[in-house]
Amino acid sequence: PKVIDKSKNDTNVEITTFTNNNAVNLSGIYFPALDENGKPGYVHDATTLHTNPPAFDFKGVNCGPNDATMQMMTQRVYVDLAAHERVNKLGKTPRSKIFCHVYTTNKQRIRIQAIRETWGHRCDGFHAASTVTDRSIDSVSIPHEGKEEYGNMWQKVRAMWSYVYVHYFDSYDWFHIGGDDMYVLVENLRLYLESEDIVTASNGGEHPLLLGQQF
């Protein structure tokens, strides 16, 4: 989107974006991210993790007993790598580009590191919206209205979406958001988003498409 900065306020910038000739005013919703020193205006390079993934650290990993959780992970969860290889060999169209962002706080740093080592780097773009900016773990401090607490999560999520919209909207095809306690099978997600049903629906298909369920 084209972005017009209408304010000199360092903590709450009034901007208007234009997408498909429709103006969207994000005043009071978009807050510039803060860098390591608390200076507003930081824009994270969301491709860093994808291009430079960390090694997976097996130290201290406990697989646990052969319980229901382990059985689910080993018997029901399936990553269709063969389908990926077939699509890559065809090379007819570019693969769907997925941006993943996670809401978290600095005290959950260990969770973000686990995400980075497992599924996070499989996304084309990634950052963790935290309370501290730390480039070493791709965390970004994105201010928001109200307190940093679970009951005010919607304000944090709203600020995250605004930040992503302003800085990454034109660079990715799909955007995924969730907490720091989730695990995403990015390979399966990409194949699903590239399926005929989703492609047709995203291009204005004849029938509405319902995804997910009531939580």
Summary of the structure (lengths in Angstrom):
residues: 215
radius of gyration: 19.0
end to end distance: 32.0
largest distance: 58.5
contacts: 540
relative contact order: 0.17
helix: 36%
strand: 19%
